[in-house]
């Protein structure tokens, strides 16, 4: 079941690895594929070694419906997010270093750069630390999400999400690009001025017609 969707999940997982948002088997990719049905990358497995058959199909109780692998240890947190964020159909969890670093110097990454405006849609808030594999990670993500398409997890990484895998991927990648600029500017002692809300709105409007 869902063979095309499994291929998309794997393709996205390989993309976050190529983009240095995760190392080795870190992070995970998940997607909603039906009522109470979700695809999730397996636990502790190198992305380069995965095939579509390794992607787990689970239900809302984290029970594996199809697949030969043990599902991601974060599955309970991911399911919580899907159940409480009905517009979200894809979630990417990473340990991306620049966004995680930004979480130590600010409680909110502002809309200061076109990339974060375009891909995350709103300022990205920093949620407190919760241990890996705990449902609390998903609960805090829901609490801190606001209208953004990402949350930074202090001492941990990022949860990026969207209506589909492409939107979630753009959020994760461009958040990292924005965070790198933010951290470097702060390290140089720069005072990053806020953007005029009217200009932010203009930038957002342009993104709506971006692409083919």
Beta strands, then each sheet from edge to edge (+ up, - down):
strand 1: 28-34
strand 2: 37-40
strand 3: 56-58
strand 4: 64-66
strand 5: 90-94
strand 6: 108-109
strand 7: 124-127
strand 8: 150-153
strand 9: 157-162
sheet 1: 4+ 3- 2+ 1- 5+ 9- 8+ 7+ 6-
end
